[in-house]
Amino acid sequence: MKTWKNPYGNDSAGLLDDLGGEEHYNMSKRILKRYSSLFSAPYNPNIYPITSTYLARTSSSASAFGFGIFEGKGKLSTVNFQPFAVLSTSANEDTILRFFDNCPTYVTYLKTRAATEEADKYLSQYSDSIYNKVKTILGLDTSVWNMTFNDVSVMFRVCKFEASMTEDLQHFCSLFDQNDFDVFEVFNDLSDYYKSGYGHPQNYQISCPLYNDFMTSIQSVINGSTSEVAKFRFAGAETIMPFVALLGLYKDSEILHWNSSNLNSRLWRTSKISPFAANVALALYNCNGVYKVKLLHNENQMAVPGCGGGYYCDVNTFTSIYSNYSTCAFTKLCGTTPSPKPTPNH
């Protein structure tokens, strides 16, 4: 502990890691193989529009993905690089991919620590035992270093970085056992549940601009009013999780609380819903004149909730299922000024 130096410098904070670039590149190759017929046309930004949030990390993800899709299809340099466009909107104008940042109600109330009360209550049951365990392992003299549980939480965050970026389980991760990992996982899941998931209906209702952007693209293809073949959008977990909730995926039968009996069997798990390079796709199919939609999450086909359990949902049925979001009441949900604290729909 005395000699440890933080290897994660401020200059790389928030940027896309090499592993993230590889994941997006490899994902593009799988999509290219899966939907090869869609990418036979020469690149044109009107045929293959790519948008991202203003963050460097998401635009870098888009670049890594785009390179894989259009690799070898251009004339630039010896690798036949195909330049492609990644468009973004300024932070205060992006209500499609960063709807949460442009929603005063969300920013003022739902994004605050108050939204994680249930998660904090859960963790408080175990904080003393985890703290004492780590203190014993480190052999700390508390008169020299008055370690707090907040320090332990930071150690766990460093452990997550080490495990994911360097596969190192011998340093900070060695301070925790499987039970500790399980406790922190539930804590993080509850936190995300109330910040970005079903804990507050407003969390996912405000993602309706993104839903409508999807449906506008789909209807334009059906109507023959667009040249778009595939549209790609790049954002972060704060976009993915609410949109997954709007679609009704991974929804537990009852609202999760810190003392819920079904926590161990919960469907809402951030590690499954929003891992690195998480993605949601709607694929449109023309089945002998009948248009159907397939929903994919993390490249796995999902049964559309309320569509009979199949993987191909008639467009009209799909639209009917999510009709509450087709008339997007974003301004009403968010207000132009901070509104009273919303009450969770228990």
KOLVO-123111 format. One record per residue (C-alpha): residue number from 1; x, y, z. Coordinates in nm, 2 decimals. Example, Ala and Ser with C-alpha at 12.3 -4.5 7.8 and 13.67 -1.06 7.14 Angstrom:
BEGIN
+-----+--------+--------+--------+
: num :      X :      Y :      Z :
+-----+--------+--------+--------+
:   1 :   1.23 :  -0.45 :   0.78 :
:   2 :   1.37 :  -0.11 :   0.71 :
+-----+--------+--------+--------+
REM end
This chain:
BEGIN
+-----+--------+--------+--------+
: num :      X :      Y :      Z :
+-----+--------+--------+--------+
:   1 :   0.00 :   0.00 :   0.00 :
:   2 :   0.29 :   0.24 :   0.08 :
:   3 :   0.45 :   0.19 :  -0.26 :
:   4 :   0.14 :   0.16 :  -0.48 :
:   5 :   0.10 :   0.43 :  -0.74 :
:   6 :  -0.22 :   0.49 :  -0.94 :
:   7 :  -0.15 :   0.38 :  -1.30 :
:   8 :  -0.48 :   0.53 :  -1.42 :
:   9 :  -0.38 :   0.89 :  -1.49 :
:  10 :  -0.61 :   1.18 :  -1.54 :
:  11 :  -0.49 :   1.23 :  -1.89 :
:  12 :  -0.66 :   0.90 :  -1.99 :
:  13 :  -0.97 :   0.94 :  -1.78 :
:  14 :  -1.29 :   0.88 :  -1.98 :
:  15 :  -1.11 :   0.77 :  -2.29 :
:  16 :  -1.16 :   0.44 :  -2.48 :
:  17 :  -0.92 :   0.17 :  -2.37 :
:  18 :  -0.75 :  -0.05 :  -2.63 :
:  19 :  -0.97 :  -0.34 :  -2.52 :
:  20 :  -1.27 :  -0.13 :  -2.59 :
:  21 :  -1.15 :  -0.06 :  -2.94 :
:  22 :  -1.09 :  -0.43 :  -3.00 :
:  23 :  -1.44 :  -0.51 :  -2.88 :
:  24 :  -1.61 :  -0.26 :  -3.11 :
:  25 :  -1.40 :  -0.37 :  -3.41 :
:  26 :  -1.47 :  -0.74 :  -3.35 :
:  27 :  -1.84 :  -0.66 :  -3.30 :
:  28 :  -1.85 :  -0.49 :  -3.64 :
:  29 :  -1.70 :  -0.80 :  -3.80 :
:  30 :  -1.97 :  -1.02 :  -3.65 :
:  31 :  -2.25 :  -0.78 :  -3.77 :
:  32 :  -2.09 :  -0.76 :  -4.11 :
:  33 :  -2.10 :  -1.14 :  -4.13 :
:  34 :  -2.45 :  -1.16 :  -3.99 :
:  35 :  -2.60 :  -0.90 :  -4.22 :
:  36 :  -2.36 :  -0.92 :  -4.52 :
:  37 :  -2.62 :  -0.82 :  -4.78 :
:  38 :  -2.67 :  -0.49 :  -4.61 :
:  39 :  -2.32 :  -0.37 :  -4.68 :
:  40 :  -2.28 :  -0.44 :  -5.05 :
:  41 :  -2.33 :  -0.08 :  -5.14 :
:  42 :  -2.03 :   0.17 :  -5.15 :
:  43 :  -2.00 :   0.38 :  -4.84 :
:  44 :  -2.22 :   0.68 :  -4.83 :
:  45 :  -2.31 :   0.87 :  -4.51 :
:  46 :  -2.67 :   0.89 :  -4.61 :
:  47 :  -2.68 :   0.51 :  -4.65 :
:  48 :  -2.48 :   0.42 :  -4.34 :
:  49 :  -2.53 :   0.72 :  -4.10 :
:  50 :  -2.32 :   0.70 :  -3.78 :
:  51 :  -2.39 :   0.92 :  -3.48 :
:  52 :  -2.23 :   0.94 :  -3.14 :
:  53 :  -2.25 :   1.16 :  -2.83 :
:  54 :  -2.00 :   1.44 :  -2.80 :
:  55 :  -1.77 :   1.23 :  -2.57 :
:  56 :  -1.43 :   1.12 :  -2.70 :
:  57 :  -1.49 :   0.77 :  -2.58 :
:  58 :  -1.81 :   0.71 :  -2.77 :
:  59 :  -1.69 :   0.87 :  -3.09 :
:  60 :  -1.37 :   0.66 :  -3.06 :
:  61 :  -1.60 :   0.35 :  -3.02 :
:  62 :  -1.78 :   0.46 :  -3.34 :
:  63 :  -1.45 :   0.49 :  -3.52 :
:  64 :  -1.33 :   0.15 :  -3.42 :
:  65 :  -1.66 :   0.00 :  -3.52 :
:  66 :  -1.68 :   0.19 :  -3.85 :
:  67 :  -1.33 :   0.09 :  -3.94 :
:  68 :  -1.43 :  -0.28 :  -3.91 :
:  69 :  -1.74 :  -0.23 :  -4.12 :
:  70 :  -1.58 :  -0.04 :  -4.40 :
:  71 :  -1.23 :  -0.19 :  -4.38 :
:  72 :  -1.08 :  -0.25 :  -4.73 :
:  73 :  -1.37 :  -0.08 :  -4.91 :
:  74 :  -1.20 :   0.25 :  -4.98 :
:  75 :  -0.90 :   0.37 :  -5.19 :
:  76 :  -0.69 :   0.55 :  -4.92 :
:  77 :  -0.34 :   0.42 :  -4.85 :
:  78 :  -0.22 :   0.07 :  -4.90 :
:  79 :  -0.49 :  -0.07 :  -4.67 :
:  80 :  -0.77 :   0.07 :  -4.88 :
:  81 :  -0.91 :   0.28 :  -4.59 :
:  82 :  -1.26 :   0.41 :  -4.64 :
:  83 :  -1.31 :   0.75 :  -4.46 :
:  84 :  -1.64 :   0.76 :  -4.29 :
:  85 :  -1.83 :   1.03 :  -4.10 :
:  86 :  -1.93 :   1.02 :  -3.73 :
:  87 :  -2.17 :   1.30 :  -3.65 :
:  88 :  -2.25 :   1.43 :  -3.30 :
:  89 :  -2.46 :   1.69 :  -3.14 :
:  90 :  -2.35 :   1.93 :  -2.87 :
:  91 :  -2.41 :   1.83 :  -2.51 :
:  92 :  -2.70 :   2.07 :  -2.45 :
:  93 :  -2.88 :   1.98 :  -2.77 :
:  94 :  -2.86 :   1.60 :  -2.76 :
:  95 :  -3.20 :   1.47 :  -2.64 :
:  96 :  -3.17 :   1.14 :  -2.84 :
:  97 :  -2.85 :   0.99 :  -2.71 :
:  98 :  -2.80 :   1.20 :  -2.39 :
:  99 :  -3.16 :   1.26 :  -2.30 :
: 100 :  -3.07 :   1.23 :  -1.93 :
: 101 :  -2.84 :   1.53 :  -1.94 :
: 102 :  -3.10 :   1.74 :  -2.09 :
: 103 :  -3.38 :   1.65 :  -1.85 :
: 104 :  -3.39 :   1.89 :  -1.54 :
: 105 :  -3.60 :   1.65 :  -1.34 :
: 106 :  -3.35 :   1.37 :  -1.39 :
: 107 :  -3.04 :   1.58 :  -1.33 :
: 108 :  -3.18 :   1.75 :  -1.02 :
: 109 :  -3.34 :   1.45 :  -0.85 :
: 110 :  -3.30 :   1.11 :  -1.01 :
: 111 :  -2.92 :   1.13 :  -1.07 :
: 112 :  -2.84 :   1.24 :  -0.72 :
: 113 :  -2.73 :   1.02 :  -0.43 :
: 114 :  -3.09 :   1.03 :  -0.31 :
: 115 :  -3.17 :   0.80 :  -0.59 :
: 116 :  -2.94 :   0.53 :  -0.44 :
: 117 :  -3.09 :   0.52 :  -0.09 :
: 118 :  -3.20 :   0.15 :  -0.15 :
: 119 :  -2.85 :   0.06 :  -0.26 :
: 120 :  -2.69 :   0.23 :   0.04 :
: 121 :  -2.93 :   0.06 :   0.28 :
: 122 :  -2.83 :  -0.28 :   0.13 :
: 123 :  -2.46 :  -0.21 :   0.15 :
: 124 :  -2.48 :  -0.08 :   0.51 :
: 125 :  -2.57 :  -0.43 :   0.63 :
: 126 :  -2.23 :  -0.56 :   0.52 :
: 127 :  -2.00 :  -0.26 :   0.53 :
: 128 :  -1.86 :  -0.33 :   0.88 :
: 129 :  -1.77 :  -0.69 :   0.81 :
: 130 :  -1.61 :  -0.61 :   0.48 :
: 131 :  -1.42 :  -0.32 :   0.64 :
: 132 :  -1.29 :  -0.53 :   0.92 :
: 133 :  -1.19 :  -0.81 :   0.69 :
: 134 :  -0.98 :  -0.58 :   0.46 :
: 135 :  -0.83 :  -0.40 :   0.77 :
: 136 :  -0.72 :  -0.74 :   0.90 :
: 137 :  -0.57 :  -0.86 :   0.57 :
: 138 :  -0.37 :  -0.53 :   0.54 :
: 139 :  -0.26 :  -0.55 :   0.90 :
: 140 :  -0.34 :  -0.18 :   0.94 :
: 141 :  -0.24 :   0.03 :   1.24 :
: 142 :  -0.55 :   0.25 :   1.26 :
: 143 :  -0.36 :   0.50 :   1.47 :
: 144 :  -0.14 :   0.56 :   1.16 :
: 145 :  -0.41 :   0.54 :   0.89 :
: 146 :  -0.77 :   0.59 :   0.99 :
: 147 :  -0.91 :   0.39 :   0.70 :
: 148 :  -1.28 :   0.43 :   0.62 :
: 149 :  -1.52 :   0.21 :   0.44 :
: 150 :  -1.51 :   0.47 :   0.16 :
: 151 :  -1.14 :   0.38 :   0.12 :
: 152 :  -1.25 :   0.01 :   0.09 :
: 153 :  -1.50 :   0.10 :  -0.17 :
: 154 :  -1.23 :   0.27 :  -0.37 :
: 155 :  -1.01 :  -0.04 :  -0.34 :
: 156 :  -1.29 :  -0.24 :  -0.49 :
: 157 :  -1.32 :   0.00 :  -0.78 :
: 158 :  -0.95 :  -0.03 :  -0.84 :
: 159 :  -0.99 :  -0.41 :  -0.83 :
: 160 :  -1.26 :  -0.38 :  -1.10 :
: 161 :  -1.02 :  -0.18 :  -1.32 :
: 162 :  -0.73 :  -0.43 :  -1.26 :
: 163 :  -0.96 :  -0.73 :  -1.34 :
: 164 :  -1.10 :  -0.58 :  -1.66 :
: 165 :  -0.80 :  -0.40 :  -1.80 :
: 166 :  -0.51 :  -0.62 :  -1.70 :
: 167 :  -0.68 :  -0.94 :  -1.57 :
: 168 :  -0.49 :  -0.88 :  -1.25 :
: 169 :  -0.66 :  -1.06 :  -0.96 :
: 170 :  -0.35 :  -1.07 :  -0.73 :
: 171 :  -0.35 :  -0.72 :  -0.59 :
: 172 :  -0.65 :  -0.53 :  -0.49 :
: 173 :  -0.89 :  -0.81 :  -0.58 :
: 174 :  -0.71 :  -1.03 :  -0.33 :
: 175 :  -0.85 :  -0.82 :  -0.05 :
: 176 :  -1.20 :  -0.95 :  -0.13 :
: 177 :  -1.37 :  -1.29 :  -0.14 :
: 178 :  -1.66 :  -1.41 :  -0.35 :
: 179 :  -1.92 :  -1.30 :  -0.09 :
: 180 :  -1.78 :  -0.95 :  -0.11 :
: 181 :  -1.80 :  -0.95 :  -0.49 :
: 182 :  -2.16 :  -1.06 :  -0.46 :
: 183 :  -2.24 :  -0.78 :  -0.21 :
: 184 :  -2.09 :  -0.51 :  -0.42 :
: 185 :  -2.26 :  -0.65 :  -0.73 :
: 186 :  -2.60 :  -0.62 :  -0.57 :
: 187 :  -2.51 :  -0.27 :  -0.45 :
: 188 :  -2.41 :  -0.16 :  -0.79 :
: 189 :  -2.72 :  -0.32 :  -0.95 :
: 190 :  -2.95 :  -0.15 :  -0.71 :
: 191 :  -2.78 :   0.18 :  -0.77 :
: 192 :  -2.82 :   0.14 :  -1.15 :
: 193 :  -3.17 :   0.02 :  -1.10 :
: 194 :  -3.28 :   0.34 :  -0.93 :
: 195 :  -3.06 :   0.57 :  -1.14 :
: 196 :  -3.12 :   0.42 :  -1.49 :
: 197 :  -3.37 :   0.14 :  -1.46 :
: 198 :  -3.71 :   0.05 :  -1.33 :
: 199 :  -3.67 :   0.21 :  -0.99 :
: 200 :  -3.81 :   0.53 :  -1.11 :
: 201 :  -4.04 :   0.52 :  -1.42 :
: 202 :  -3.90 :   0.86 :  -1.54 :
: 203 :  -3.56 :   0.69 :  -1.58 :
: 204 :  -3.67 :   0.50 :  -1.89 :
: 205 :  -3.96 :   0.71 :  -2.00 :
: 206 :  -3.72 :   1.00 :  -2.09 :
: 207 :  -3.55 :   0.77 :  -2.34 :
: 208 :  -3.85 :   0.80 :  -2.57 :
: 209 :  -3.67 :   1.04 :  -2.81 :
: 210 :  -3.42 :   0.75 :  -2.88 :
: 211 :  -3.71 :   0.51 :  -2.93 :
: 212 :  -3.88 :   0.75 :  -3.18 :
: 213 :  -3.55 :   0.79 :  -3.36 :
: 214 :  -3.54 :   0.41 :  -3.41 :
: 215 :  -3.90 :   0.40 :  -3.53 :
: 216 :  -3.86 :   0.70 :  -3.76 :
: 217 :  -3.58 :   0.51 :  -3.94 :
: 218 :  -3.79 :   0.20 :  -3.96 :
: 219 :  -4.10 :   0.37 :  -4.10 :
: 220 :  -3.89 :   0.56 :  -4.35 :
: 221 :  -3.75 :   0.24 :  -4.49 :
: 222 :  -4.10 :   0.09 :  -4.50 :
: 223 :  -4.23 :   0.40 :  -4.68 :
: 224 :  -3.94 :   0.41 :  -4.92 :
: 225 :  -3.86 :   0.77 :  -4.82 :
: 226 :  -3.50 :   0.71 :  -4.72 :
: 227 :  -3.18 :   0.57 :  -4.86 :
: 228 :  -3.07 :   0.45 :  -4.51 :
: 229 :  -2.97 :   0.08 :  -4.49 :
: 230 :  -2.81 :   0.07 :  -4.15 :
: 231 :  -2.80 :   0.34 :  -3.88 :
: 232 :  -2.55 :   0.32 :  -3.60 :
: 233 :  -2.57 :   0.52 :  -3.27 :
: 234 :  -2.30 :   0.53 :  -3.01 :
: 235 :  -2.35 :   0.63 :  -2.65 :
: 236 :  -2.28 :   0.50 :  -2.30 :
: 237 :  -2.44 :   0.29 :  -2.02 :
: 238 :  -2.66 :   0.58 :  -1.91 :
: 239 :  -2.83 :   0.55 :  -2.26 :
: 240 :  -2.83 :   0.18 :  -2.29 :
: 241 :  -2.99 :   0.09 :  -1.95 :
: 242 :  -3.29 :   0.32 :  -1.97 :
: 243 :  -3.36 :   0.22 :  -2.33 :
: 244 :  -3.34 :  -0.15 :  -2.23 :
: 245 :  -3.60 :  -0.07 :  -1.95 :
: 246 :  -3.82 :   0.12 :  -2.19 :
: 247 :  -3.83 :  -0.20 :  -2.41 :
: 248 :  -3.94 :  -0.40 :  -2.10 :
: 249 :  -3.63 :  -0.63 :  -2.09 :
: 250 :  -3.50 :  -0.78 :  -1.76 :
: 251 :  -3.80 :  -0.66 :  -1.57 :
: 252 :  -3.85 :  -0.82 :  -1.23 :
: 253 :  -4.21 :  -0.89 :  -1.13 :
: 254 :  -4.18 :  -0.66 :  -0.83 :
: 255 :  -3.98 :  -0.34 :  -0.77 :
: 256 :  -3.65 :  -0.42 :  -0.61 :
: 257 :  -3.57 :  -0.30 :  -0.26 :
: 258 :  -3.27 :  -0.33 :  -0.04 :
: 259 :  -3.44 :  -0.61 :   0.16 :
: 260 :  -3.63 :  -0.78 :  -0.13 :
: 261 :  -3.65 :  -1.16 :  -0.10 :
: 262 :  -3.57 :  -1.20 :  -0.48 :
: 263 :  -3.24 :  -1.01 :  -0.49 :
: 264 :  -3.04 :  -1.32 :  -0.55 :
: 265 :  -3.27 :  -1.42 :  -0.84 :
: 266 :  -3.32 :  -1.07 :  -0.98 :
: 267 :  -3.34 :  -1.02 :  -1.36 :
: 268 :  -3.18 :  -0.67 :  -1.34 :
: 269 :  -2.81 :  -0.73 :  -1.36 :
: 270 :  -2.59 :  -0.46 :  -1.49 :
: 271 :  -2.32 :  -0.71 :  -1.59 :
: 272 :  -2.57 :  -0.86 :  -1.84 :
: 273 :  -2.76 :  -0.55 :  -1.94 :
: 274 :  -2.47 :  -0.31 :  -1.98 :
: 275 :  -2.13 :  -0.48 :  -2.00 :
: 276 :  -1.85 :  -0.32 :  -2.20 :
: 277 :  -1.96 :  -0.25 :  -2.56 :
: 278 :  -2.33 :  -0.32 :  -2.47 :
: 279 :  -2.56 :  -0.28 :  -2.77 :
: 280 :  -2.93 :  -0.28 :  -2.87 :
: 281 :  -3.05 :  -0.34 :  -3.22 :
: 282 :  -3.38 :  -0.34 :  -3.41 :
: 283 :  -3.35 :  -0.54 :  -3.74 :
: 284 :  -3.63 :  -0.49 :  -3.99 :
: 285 :  -3.74 :  -0.78 :  -4.21 :
: 286 :  -3.97 :  -0.78 :  -4.52 :
: 287 :  -4.15 :  -1.11 :  -4.50 :
: 288 :  -4.34 :  -1.13 :  -4.83 :
: 289 :  -4.47 :  -0.78 :  -4.79 :
: 290 :  -4.52 :  -0.81 :  -4.41 :
: 291 :  -4.27 :  -0.61 :  -4.22 :
: 292 :  -4.14 :  -0.75 :  -3.89 :
: 293 :  -3.89 :  -0.64 :  -3.63 :
: 294 :  -3.63 :  -0.85 :  -3.45 :
: 295 :  -3.50 :  -0.71 :  -3.12 :
: 296 :  -3.14 :  -0.79 :  -3.03 :
: 297 :  -2.96 :  -0.71 :  -2.70 :
: 298 :  -2.58 :  -0.77 :  -2.69 :
: 299 :  -2.62 :  -0.95 :  -3.02 :
: 300 :  -2.86 :  -1.20 :  -2.88 :
: 301 :  -3.21 :  -1.21 :  -3.02 :
: 302 :  -3.48 :  -1.13 :  -2.76 :
: 303 :  -3.85 :  -1.20 :  -2.75 :
: 304 :  -4.03 :  -0.87 :  -2.76 :
: 305 :  -4.24 :  -0.84 :  -2.44 :
: 306 :  -4.61 :  -0.87 :  -2.53 :
: 307 :  -4.55 :  -1.00 :  -2.88 :
: 308 :  -4.63 :  -1.37 :  -2.83 :
: 309 :  -4.28 :  -1.50 :  -2.74 :
: 310 :  -4.15 :  -1.51 :  -3.10 :
: 311 :  -3.84 :  -1.33 :  -3.23 :
: 312 :  -4.01 :  -1.17 :  -3.53 :
: 313 :  -4.27 :  -0.91 :  -3.42 :
: 314 :  -4.50 :  -0.75 :  -3.67 :
: 315 :  -4.42 :  -0.38 :  -3.70 :
: 316 :  -4.78 :  -0.28 :  -3.63 :
: 317 :  -4.79 :  -0.50 :  -3.32 :
: 318 :  -4.45 :  -0.37 :  -3.21 :
: 319 :  -4.57 :  -0.01 :  -3.25 :
: 320 :  -4.88 :  -0.09 :  -3.05 :
: 321 :  -4.68 :  -0.24 :  -2.76 :
: 322 :  -4.48 :   0.08 :  -2.72 :
: 323 :  -4.76 :   0.32 :  -2.82 :
: 324 :  -4.71 :   0.51 :  -2.50 :
: 325 :  -4.37 :   0.63 :  -2.62 :
: 326 :  -4.47 :   0.72 :  -2.98 :
: 327 :  -4.61 :   1.05 :  -2.86 :
: 328 :  -4.30 :   1.14 :  -2.66 :
: 329 :  -4.38 :   1.37 :  -2.37 :
: 330 :  -4.02 :   1.45 :  -2.31 :
: 331 :  -4.08 :   1.82 :  -2.21 :
: 332 :  -4.36 :   1.72 :  -1.98 :
: 333 :  -4.15 :   1.45 :  -1.81 :
: 334 :  -3.85 :   1.67 :  -1.77 :
: 335 :  -3.99 :   2.02 :  -1.74 :
: 336 :  -3.79 :   2.32 :  -1.84 :
: 337 :  -3.71 :   2.39 :  -1.48 :
: 338 :  -3.66 :   2.14 :  -1.19 :
: 339 :  -3.99 :   1.99 :  -1.08 :
: 340 :  -4.08 :   1.83 :  -0.75 :
: 341 :  -3.91 :   1.51 :  -0.66 :
: 342 :  -4.09 :   1.22 :  -0.84 :
: 343 :  -4.22 :   0.94 :  -0.63 :
: 344 :  -4.12 :   0.58 :  -0.74 :
: 345 :  -4.40 :   0.38 :  -0.88 :
: 346 :  -4.40 :   0.10 :  -0.62 :
+-----+--------+--------+--------+
REM end
